[in-house]
Structure formats: C-alpha cells, structure tokens
Amino acid sequence: MNPRTEYVTLSVSDGGSMRAFVAHPEGSPVAGLLVFQEAFGVNAHIRDVTMRFAREGYLAIAPELFHRTGPGFEGNYTDFAAVMPHFQGLTEAGLEADIRAAFEWVQRSGGNLSIGAVGYCMGGRAACLAGLVTPLACSISYYGGGIAPSQYFPGLLDRFKDLSGPILLFWGGKDQHIGHDQIQAVTTTLKAAGKPYVNVEFSEADHGFFCDARASYNAAAAAEAWPLTLAFLKTHLAAAVRKADA
C-alpha cells in the first residue's frame, strides 16, 4: 500500500521558506525520520525512498535543500554541471537552518516522537550535521562526502563532540569521490570523541550504490544495506522512546 504523501512549506529561521516532501505511514508513526537528498534534488528516487520509510512506520520528511537557488530542482544524474550552481550555493548556516526547520516540523506534527535522520551523498553529510545541531536519536550516512574535509565542504570532524546519538556509516569500496583516508579520519575522530558508531564498507560498491536510478547502482549492496538501516533505526529510535518514558 502506498503511503499518503504531500508537500508542505516550512518557515526557515533565515526568513525564507522551504518546500518538503512528506510521506505518512498508515496508522500512528513509530518515529520521525529526516530524509536528506542527494545533489540531484528531492527527485523521484528520494521521494520513493521517503515512501519506503513511511511503509516501515516512519513519518518521513525530505526537505528541498536547494530551495534558495532552485526551488523544486530535480537534476539529471548524467549532468552534474547543472547541479553545481545549487551545490555551490549551499552554506553551513543555511543547511543548519533547514535541518532545524524539518526537525521542528516533525516535532510539531508527530507529537512526542523520537527522530532520526538518513541521507545520501551530500545528504549523508547533512544527516551527520543534523546529529550535531538537533537532538536526534541516531543518524545514518550513505557515502557522505564532506564529513571529513573535501573540496566542496568544510569537514565536521572538529564538531563530533556534539553528536547527539549513534551514527551508521555506509561507504563504497570503489568510491573514487571519498578516499579511504577520509573514511579513516571519520572513524578515528568518532572513536576519539567516544561516540558510538557502526562503519560498513561494501568492497564492490561505488558511490551512489543505493540509488537504482544511477549507473553506479549495486543491487547486492543496496539489498544488504536496507535491513541494516532498518535495524539501526528500530534499535536506536526505540531506545530513545524508552529513555523518554523512564
């Protein structure tokens, strides 16, 4: 059964507004989930993933992070040049404001729900950032470039002391965009900060392996990552509920 979906408009603290795609579960949600886009927008793939999470019982929201430069933007996976003006238009302050707006919407709409985040590519970094600026129960990053410093983003490593909950990290062993030195920097810093994490590398997978609309899609890695994702969310979001009720 397809979940009920809608677009909502969120007020952002910098004075703007941001559209977000929302998928509602059947019945009462078990938890809330922020779903962060790839660089290609809240496109058909991200909307499908958001609905998949709603079928698992989550109130899932995917905010349009390019709303300042291209509201409603949906890029072509073979045309990264068209993405770059929006990608380069992102700022840390803007991303943090967008994350807070989506988090607060779930708080208002879902009642006393525990909330997690998942993101893909640039959204993987956003999911990690969300765990730094909001009290998430957990975060999941799929091949999140820019968690360690990169050519496009300042790193987040020096902020890991503020990470609010456990984080699950997925990487592709054949990913030429994120080097093993960057991955090691992420895990080493998490360990030094005393933050719980799970680190998973699929040796035969490339960047974007979870997206079935990309040439780099790896069906085996995607099939293995999905139950790990659901188990991580179930474990840590349920733990947050128990802690709140204690």
RAVENQUI-V964027 format. One record per run of one state. SS is the DSSP state (a for helix, b for strand, c for the rest). FROM is the first residue (numbers start at 0). LEN is the number of residues. If there is no record, write none. Layout:
SS_FROM_LEN ; SS_FROM_LEN
This chain:
c_0_3 ; b_3_8 ; c_11_5 ; b_16_8 ; c_24_6 ; b_30_6 ; c_36_1 ; b_37_1 ; c_38_2 ; b_40_1 ; c_41_2 ; a_43_12 ; c_55_2 ; b_57_6 ; c_63_10 ; b_73_1 ; c_74_5 ; a_79_9 ; c_88_3 ; a_91_19 ; c_110_4 ; b_114_6 ; c_120_1 ; a_121_12 ; c_133_4 ; b_137_5 ; c_142_14 ; a_156_6 ; c_162_3 ; b_165_7 ; c_172_7 ; a_179_14 ; c_193_3 ; b_196_6 ; c_202_16 ; a_218_27 ; c_245_1
